[in-house]
Amino acid sequence: MAAPAVCPGCGSAALVQDAHYAQQQLVCAACGCVLAEGLLTTTYTDEEHLREVAYSQSTGQKEQLSRCLQRGIRRVQDLCKVLQLPAVFEETAVSYFQRALQHPSFHAVSLEKKELLGGCCVFVTCRQHNWPLTMGTICSLLYAKQELFASVYLSLQKELELSVPALSLADLVKTHLNSFRLFQHAADIPAPFVEDKEKMITRTMQMVELASETWLVTGRHPVPIVTAAAFLSWQSLQPPARLTCTFARFCKLAGVDLPPPAHLRLKELLEILLRMASQLAWLRVFKMDKKTVVKHIGDLLQHRIFLLKNAFCREDEEEQRALAEGSPGSAPAAGGAAQEKDCPSKGKRQHEGSPRPLLPPCLIHPRKRLRTAAPSASDSAITGDEPISDSEIEQYLRGPEEIQAFRRAKAW
Amino acid sequence: FKDDLSTSPQLFTPMSPYDVDLPTQTTEDVLFHSQFNQPKELPTDFSSVDLSFLPDLTQDNKEQNLSDDGCEMQKELDGSISRYEDSGIFIDESSLSYPDASQPSPEISGACLPLTPMTPMTPVTPKSESSGIVPQLQNIVSTVNLACKLDLKNIALRARNAEYNPKRFAAVIMRIREPRTTALIFGSGKMVCTGAKSEEQSRLAARKYARVVQKLGFPARFLDFKIQNMVGSCDVMFPIRLEGLVLAHQQFSSYEPELFPGLIYRMVKPRIVLLIFVSGKVVLTGAKQRTEIYEAFENIYPILKGFKKA
């Protein structure tokens, strides 16, 4: 800054640069008034140039963080920006990352794992705020192997003792459908294929809820279910134009991947819908198959509570019937009688319309497995201290000729 | 997706006069002392405890309470059930659940809970907790020290049932037919024996391996035999709503369908990890004693029963 030519106090022009202890001062020689003082600086070079040093540069905060940590934090921040997460998430994720990296079990892992660790922190933050982010998305962003990501995630959860709430399917539906390209007109999408987003989201949510009630969701990967439900909902909103479109073509047009299990989920959903259709009074006259049932999905979803109750034999209803049979005086009302009609017995499964128990698919189509026999009585009599016969041990040892032969063959 | 359980937190706050957030308190303490902030001692003599004020629950009421309220409470009861067993009273958790939202019980909300005699209602019937299902042991892992240095190449050459691939793994893998087991034998003389179905079988198998090593000319001994891990499995015979279970027991459960179809439940007492599947099959692992597996299953069975229906 330019030094004033005269002293404001006495008007004299005799100004001298003097040092009071170590501080430079511009003093009036006549009256002693101090016109300007040296600034507080932190580096010698800045003092010489009479420049201010910014606070962030002078605190030395950056120097305290190791380069690895700085790089990791930048990576976490970049991930949050790419995913367009709120600012709060970024702070939380960075704090988790710092905590994790200081933990002895993560301090010395490979750089690849440290990068995955950053991704895991972002993932945990999203889940804790009920932001529907799937592991598949994070893995694809980090170009990571899912198994490695899984192991890092589980150890992070254990070491930092984080409680991660379960993935909410409702939010996942909205997020997944956001990435579909069918809501706006485009050159490669035929006009009848374009759909209104709100209608599609509502119907897909209802389908996913139906799948969840009928045990199709528990234990399965969530994304294929959402994709299959979206396809069925989309078809049912304009059946005449869309029934001819295959699942694969739908996914290609929408710009999403078709995960392999989605075909099976589609089949299972259609089976549930067919069973429900068999209970709807005005559809019973038609012979439904998996193409025609799509046209009536709207009705089926509207009455799904009633249809599910009638189409599937629930186990508790069996108990109630057993109780009712026990006390004939207090026979349940028409509901019970109707159940008697629709639920003849669990054994009769050949008839197409007869209800089956509402069970997960793994229980309805159990894979045949070799069951090892339960420990027999002789097994349980083993004490662990029985004498061991020499002949039994010798069967495991090679004879001298055998050893010679092996030596020659393998050239030990 | 609105499970019954997701609404249970709201059921608690306006209604229940009991303090839910004290996990270390036992049932008795929760019922009697929550309003008085008394210390968390469990009364070991139950003869003086008056449980007659508890409402008698009908079948459907009980099941509804189990799914709505009982799950939160079962978390606290889990740890304390084993203590109850000692005093010989088995209290059915379902009948100790909180009063239903539609039937407020005015006598319980009164401040002088243990002092005034309540209107006598049907007392709680102590019921046996046993589920009737016994988990079957599937695998036992044990270790033993043979206390001598071993020449692994020599063993692999002279034993029929041994395989040794030093580039892949630094131990000899040996198998015997009876009991059907596999052993990993290391050059230091330590050995791991896996595959047995009972502790005695594991010990017998380990002794047989030691005899084989002895016959091969090494001065093998049999020191520090110890069971390191036991794995059991069983089937509860009904499907389980894993999404509901992870909501209710968040601090113990980890359910990631993207990673693994089953729910991983880390029980604190006893320290056992359970893998719970939608089909109702349960795998229990991490036990050093057979009783830990049985105890863990008896603890989890009532919890699972609460998630039987949607």
HADDOCK unambig.tbl for C-alpha pairs under 7 A between the chains (distance, minus, plus):
assign (segid A and resid 150 and name CA) (segid B and resid 259 and name CA) 6.73 0.50 0.50
assign (segid A and resid 163 and name CA) (segid B and resid 250 and name CA) 6.94 0.50 0.50
assign (segid A and resid 163 and name CA) (segid B and resid 251 and name CA) 6.28 0.50 0.50
assign (segid A and resid 209 and name CA) (segid B and resid 1 and name CA) 6.09 0.50 0.50
assign (segid A and resid 213 and name CA) (segid B and resid 310 and name CA) 6.97 0.50 0.50
assign (segid A and resid 218 and name CA) (segid B and resid 241 and name CA) 6.96 0.50 0.50
assign (segid A and resid 218 and name CA) (segid B and resid 242 and name CA) 6.42 0.50 0.50
assign (segid A and resid 218 and name CA) (segid B and resid 243 and name CA) 6.96 0.50 0.50
assign (segid A and resid 218 and name CA) (segid B and resid 278 and name CA) 6.52 0.50 0.50
assign (segid A and resid 219 and name CA) (segid B and resid 257 and name CA) 5.23 0.50 0.50
assign (segid A and resid 219 and name CA) (segid B and resid 261 and name CA) 4.02 0.50 0.50
assign (segid A and resid 219 and name CA) (segid B and resid 262 and name CA) 6.04 0.50 0.50
assign (segid A and resid 219 and name CA) (segid B and resid 278 and name CA) 6.48 0.50 0.50
assign (segid A and resid 220 and name CA) (segid B and resid 257 and name CA) 5.54 0.50 0.50
assign (segid A and resid 220 and name CA) (segid B and resid 261 and name CA) 6.01 0.50 0.50
assign (segid A and resid 221 and name CA) (segid B and resid 257 and name CA) 5.30 0.50 0.50
assign (segid A and resid 221 and name CA) (segid B and resid 258 and name CA) 4.92 0.50 0.50
assign (segid A and resid 359 and name CA) (segid B and resid 239 and name CA) 6.73 0.50 0.50
assign (segid A and resid 360 and name CA) (segid B and resid 239 and name CA) 6.99 0.50 0.50
assign (segid A and resid 360 and name CA) (segid B and resid 279 and name CA) 6.78 0.50 0.50
assign (segid A and resid 362 and name CA) (segid B and resid 279 and name CA) 6.58 0.50 0.50
assign (segid A and resid 363 and name CA) (segid B and resid 279 and name CA) 6.08 0.50 0.50
assign (segid A and resid 382 and name CA) (segid B and resid 200 and name CA) 6.10 0.50 0.50
assign (segid A and resid 382 and name CA) (segid B and resid 201 and name CA) 6.56 0.50 0.50
assign (segid A and resid 383 and name CA) (segid B and resid 200 and name CA) 5.30 0.50 0.50
assign (segid A and resid 384 and name CA) (segid B and resid 200 and name CA) 4.25 0.50 0.50
assign (segid A and resid 384 and name CA) (segid B and resid 201 and name CA) 5.82 0.50 0.50
assign (segid A and resid 384 and name CA) (segid B and resid 203 and name CA) 5.22 0.50 0.50
assign (segid A and resid 384 and name CA) (segid B and resid 204 and name CA) 4.42 0.50 0.50
assign (segid A and resid 385 and name CA) (segid B and resid 204 and name CA) 6.40 0.50 0.50
assign (segid A and resid 388 and name CA) (segid B and resid 208 and name CA) 6.94 0.50 0.50
assign (segid A and resid 393 and name CA) (segid B and resid 212 and name CA) 5.91 0.50 0.50
assign (segid A and resid 396 and name CA) (segid B and resid 159 and name CA) 5.94 0.50 0.50
assign (segid A and resid 396 and name CA) (segid B and resid 160 and name CA) 5.24 0.50 0.50
assign (segid A and resid 396 and name CA) (segid B and resid 161 and name CA) 5.93 0.50 0.50
assign (segid A and resid 397 and name CA) (segid B and resid 158 and name CA) 6.17 0.50 0.50
assign (segid A and resid 397 and name CA) (segid B and resid 159 and name CA) 4.52 0.50 0.50
assign (segid A and resid 397 and name CA) (segid B and resid 160 and name CA) 5.48 0.50 0.50
assign (segid A and resid 398 and name CA) (segid B and resid 158 and name CA) 5.36 0.50 0.50
assign (segid A and resid 398 and name CA) (segid B and resid 159 and name CA) 5.50 0.50 0.50
assign (segid A and resid 398 and name CA) (segid B and resid 160 and name CA) 5.73 0.50 0.50
assign (segid A and resid 403 and name CA) (segid B and resid 157 and name CA) 6.74 0.50 0.50
assign (segid A and resid 403 and name CA) (segid B and resid 158 and name CA) 6.24 0.50 0.50
